[in-house]
Amino acid sequence: MWAPMNPVISNWGNQRIWLIGASSGIGAALAQQALGAGAHLALSARRQAQLELIAHNQPRAHVIAFDASEPTAWPAAYAAACAAMGGVDLVVFCAANYRPERSWEVTPAGAAQTLAINLGAVYSGLASILPAMLAQGRGGIALVASVAGYMGLPNASVYGPSKAALINLAEILYSDLHPKGLSVYLINPGFVKTELTAKNEFTMPALQTSEQAAEAIWRGISAGKFEIHFPRRFTQFLKLLQLLPYRLRFALFNYFLKLS
């Protein structure tokens, strides 16, 4: 058996987690399950009222509302998370923006907004948290990407490339940080029923709930996996498609598009 690529986590009660993008969807479900496991949790997103609802009557939950797409907001937010919990052991980057659009529908302003949230915010966050994590020689970083980053999928003209960049970045981070004692997790969900995917007008195969997605993520992190992808009946199919020549892959895309 191959050993896990990251340390196994058997006790979440001593984990201090900073969850970015915790106000809805997968992030909110992750927050509920982390609190249920006894973890200390700092909840961040722009919508403070939503965060307050999640943290209500939860003594281990701390609300730190800020705009993750604003680079200058990160140092203060990280300092607040450390002050609230006495430090941070795991940072989960879950904030995302999505709009279904074909290539001819993309606008510069819309593309800039999506890239700022999906990708730029991660770089801003890393700049704030990595010095301290490297100094303490332990900790973890989880990037929530998407199977839309596996290959060029229709209707994901900006979202897909932003998630492909996160996949590439997670691989780089693991190579850089694992030898220094830090864990890195790459999370690639399939279709999950959220406010974002509600914008889709097509049938989403193997659709999961946010709670199912969160369960898969925590199982994967607990087991020390590097890539956590689900549901496997869908993600394995996409991984197989990646191996095909472009001519055949595009032909299959067109075929399935006609069926949808």
C-alpha positions as CSV (number, residue, x, y, z in Angstrom):
1,M,0.0,0.0,0.0
2,W,1.1,3.5,-0.8
3,A,1.5,5.7,2.3
4,P,-0.7,8.8,2.4
5,M,0.9,11.9,0.8
6,N,-0.1,14.0,3.9
7,P,-0.3,13.2,7.6
8,V,-3.5,11.4,8.7
9,I,-5.7,13.5,11.0
10,S,-7.5,11.3,13.5
11,N,-8.5,14.0,16.0
12,W,-10.2,17.2,14.7
13,G,-10.7,18.5,18.3
14,N,-7.2,20.0,18.3
15,Q,-7.4,21.5,14.8
16,R,-7.7,25.2,14.2
17,I,-9.2,25.8,10.8
18,W,-9.6,29.0,8.8
19,L,-12.3,28.5,6.2
20,I,-12.5,31.0,3.4
21,G,-15.8,31.1,1.6
22,A,-17.9,29.7,4.4
23,S,-21.2,31.6,4.0
24,S,-22.9,29.1,1.6
25,G,-22.7,26.0,-0.5
26,I,-19.7,23.6,0.1
27,G,-18.1,26.1,2.5
28,A,-21.1,26.3,4.8
29,A,-21.4,22.5,4.8
30,L,-17.7,22.2,5.6
31,A,-18.1,24.6,8.5
32,Q,-21.0,22.7,10.0
33,Q,-19.2,19.3,9.7
34,A,-15.9,20.8,11.1
35,L,-17.8,22.2,14.1
36,G,-19.6,18.9,14.6
37,A,-16.2,17.2,14.7
38,G,-15.0,19.5,17.5
39,A,-12.6,21.7,15.5
40,H,-11.9,25.3,16.2
41,L,-13.1,27.4,13.3
42,A,-12.6,30.8,11.9
43,L,-15.4,31.6,9.3
44,S,-14.7,34.1,6.5
45,A,-16.7,35.4,3.6
46,R,-18.1,38.8,2.6
47,R,-21.6,38.1,3.9
48,Q,-21.3,38.5,7.7
49,A,-25.0,37.8,8.4
50,Q,-24.6,34.4,6.8
51,L,-21.5,33.6,8.8
52,E,-23.2,34.7,12.0
53,L,-26.0,32.2,11.4
54,I,-23.5,29.3,11.1
55,A,-21.6,30.4,14.2
56,H,-24.6,30.9,16.3
57,N,-24.3,29.1,19.7
58,Q,-21.0,27.6,18.6
59,P,-18.3,28.7,21.1
60,R,-15.5,27.3,18.9
61,A,-16.6,29.4,15.8
62,H,-15.3,32.9,15.1
63,V,-16.6,35.2,12.4
64,I,-14.1,37.2,10.4
65,A,-15.9,38.8,7.5
66,F,-13.8,40.3,4.7
67,D,-13.5,40.5,0.9
68,A,-11.0,37.8,-0.1
69,S,-10.6,39.4,-3.6
70,E,-9.1,42.5,-1.9
71,P,-5.4,41.8,-1.4
72,T,-4.9,44.4,1.3
73,A,-7.6,42.8,3.5
74,W,-5.7,39.5,4.0
75,P,-3.1,40.4,6.6
76,A,-5.6,41.8,9.1
77,A,-8.0,38.9,8.5
78,Y,-5.2,36.3,9.1
79,A,-4.1,38.2,12.2
80,A,-7.7,38.1,13.5
81,A,-8.0,34.3,12.8
82,C,-4.7,33.7,14.7
83,A,-5.8,35.9,17.6
84,A,-9.2,34.2,17.8
85,M,-7.9,30.6,17.8
86,G,-4.3,31.0,19.0
87,G,-3.0,30.1,15.6
88,V,-4.1,28.4,12.4
89,D,-3.4,24.8,11.5
90,L,-5.4,24.4,8.2
91,V,-6.5,27.0,5.7
92,V,-9.3,26.0,3.3
93,F,-9.6,28.2,0.2
94,C,-13.2,27.6,-0.8
95,A,-14.3,31.1,-2.1
96,A,-15.4,31.0,-5.7
97,N,-17.3,32.8,-8.4
98,Y,-19.0,31.2,-11.4
99,R,-21.1,32.1,-14.3
100,P,-21.9,29.8,-17.2
101,E,-20.7,31.5,-20.4
102,R,-19.4,30.5,-23.8
103,S,-16.2,32.1,-25.1
104,W,-18.1,34.8,-27.1
105,E,-20.1,35.8,-24.0
106,V,-17.0,36.6,-21.8
107,T,-16.5,40.3,-20.8
108,P,-13.3,41.8,-19.5
109,A,-15.0,42.9,-16.3
110,G,-16.7,39.6,-15.7
111,A,-13.5,37.6,-16.4
112,A,-11.5,39.9,-14.0
113,Q,-14.0,39.4,-11.2
114,T,-14.0,35.6,-11.5
115,L,-10.2,35.4,-11.7
116,A,-9.8,37.8,-8.7
117,I,-11.9,35.6,-6.5
118,N,-11.0,32.1,-7.8
119,L,-7.3,32.6,-8.3
120,G,-6.1,36.0,-7.2
121,A,-7.5,35.6,-3.7
122,V,-5.5,32.4,-3.2
123,Y,-2.2,34.1,-4.0
124,S,-3.1,37.0,-1.7
125,G,-3.9,34.5,1.1
126,L,-0.7,32.5,0.6
127,A,1.4,35.6,0.9
128,S,-0.2,36.2,4.3
129,I,-0.2,32.8,5.7
130,L,2.9,31.0,4.4
131,P,5.6,32.9,6.3
132,A,4.0,31.9,9.7
133,M,3.3,28.3,8.6
134,L,6.8,27.8,7.3
135,A,8.2,29.3,10.5
136,Q,6.2,26.8,12.6
137,G,7.1,23.9,10.3
138,R,3.6,22.5,10.2
139,G,0.1,23.2,8.9
140,G,-2.0,22.6,5.9
141,I,-3.4,24.3,2.8
142,A,-6.5,23.1,1.0
143,L,-7.4,24.5,-2.4
144,V,-11.0,23.8,-3.7
145,A,-10.6,23.6,-7.4
146,S,-13.0,21.6,-9.7
147,V,-13.2,18.9,-12.3
148,A,-13.8,21.8,-14.7
149,G,-10.0,22.3,-14.4
150,Y,-9.3,18.9,-15.8
151,M,-10.0,19.9,-19.4
152,G,-11.8,22.5,-21.4
153,L,-15.5,22.0,-20.7
154,P,-18.3,23.9,-22.4
155,N,-19.8,26.9,-20.5
156,A,-16.7,27.3,-18.3
157,S,-14.8,29.8,-20.4
158,V,-13.3,31.7,-17.3
159,Y,-14.2,29.4,-14.4
160,G,-12.5,26.4,-16.0
161,P,-9.1,28.1,-16.6
162,S,-9.2,29.5,-13.1
163,K,-9.7,26.0,-11.6
164,A,-7.0,24.5,-14.0
165,A,-4.6,27.1,-12.6
166,L,-5.5,26.0,-9.0
167,I,-4.8,22.4,-9.9
168,N,-1.4,23.4,-11.3
169,L,-0.7,25.6,-8.2
170,A,-1.6,22.8,-5.8
171,E,1.0,20.6,-7.5
172,I,3.6,23.3,-7.2
173,L,2.7,23.9,-3.5
174,Y,3.0,20.3,-2.7
175,S,6.5,20.1,-4.2
176,D,7.6,23.2,-2.5
177,L,6.0,22.8,0.9
178,H,5.8,19.1,1.7
179,P,9.5,18.9,2.3
180,K,9.2,21.7,4.8
181,G,6.5,19.9,6.9
182,L,3.4,21.4,5.4
183,S,0.4,19.5,4.0
184,V,-1.3,20.4,0.7
185,Y,-4.7,19.2,-0.4
186,L,-6.2,19.5,-3.9
187,I,-10.0,19.2,-3.9
188,N,-11.8,18.6,-7.2
189,P,-15.5,18.3,-6.8
190,G,-17.9,17.3,-9.6
191,F,-21.3,19.0,-9.8
192,V,-22.6,20.1,-6.4
193,K,-26.0,21.6,-5.8
194,T,-25.2,25.2,-4.7
195,E,-26.2,28.8,-5.4
196,L,-23.5,28.9,-8.2
197,T,-24.5,25.7,-10.0
198,A,-28.2,26.8,-9.9
199,K,-27.2,29.1,-12.8
200,N,-26.7,26.1,-15.0
201,E,-29.5,25.3,-17.5
202,F,-28.2,21.9,-18.4
203,T,-28.6,18.5,-16.6
204,M,-25.6,18.1,-14.3
205,P,-24.5,14.4,-14.1
206,A,-23.8,12.8,-10.8
207,L,-25.1,15.9,-8.9
208,Q,-24.3,15.9,-5.2
209,T,-25.5,17.9,-2.2
210,S,-23.2,20.3,-0.4
211,E,-23.3,18.0,2.6
212,Q,-22.2,15.0,0.5
213,A,-19.3,17.1,-0.9
214,A,-18.2,18.2,2.6
215,E,-18.2,14.6,3.8
216,A,-16.0,13.5,0.9
217,I,-13.6,16.4,1.6
218,W,-13.2,15.7,5.3
219,R,-12.7,12.0,4.7
220,G,-10.0,12.8,2.2
221,I,-8.2,15.3,4.4
222,S,-8.5,13.0,7.4
223,A,-7.0,10.2,5.3
224,G,-4.0,12.4,4.2
225,K,-4.9,12.3,0.5
226,F,-3.4,14.9,-1.8
227,E,-6.1,14.9,-4.5
228,I,-9.7,14.5,-3.2
229,H,-12.1,14.1,-6.1
230,F,-15.7,13.0,-6.1
231,P,-18.1,11.5,-7.0
232,R,-15.7,9.0,-8.4
233,R,-18.1,7.5,-10.9
234,F,-18.0,10.9,-12.7
235,T,-14.4,12.0,-11.9
236,Q,-12.9,8.8,-13.0
237,F,-14.7,9.1,-16.3
238,L,-13.3,12.6,-16.8
239,K,-9.8,11.3,-15.9
240,L,-10.2,8.7,-18.6
241,L,-11.2,11.3,-21.1
242,Q,-8.0,13.2,-20.3
243,L,-6.0,10.3,-21.8
244,L,-7.8,10.4,-25.1
245,P,-6.4,12.2,-28.2
246,Y,-8.0,15.7,-28.7
247,R,-9.8,14.6,-31.9
248,L,-11.7,11.8,-30.0
249,R,-12.2,13.9,-26.9
250,F,-13.8,16.7,-28.9
251,A,-16.0,14.3,-30.8
252,L,-17.3,12.8,-27.5
253,F,-18.0,16.3,-26.1
254,N,-20.1,17.1,-29.2
255,Y,-21.9,13.9,-28.9
256,F,-22.8,14.4,-25.2
257,L,-23.8,18.0,-25.9
258,K,-26.3,16.9,-28.5
259,L,-27.8,14.5,-25.9
260,S,-28.2,17.2,-23.3
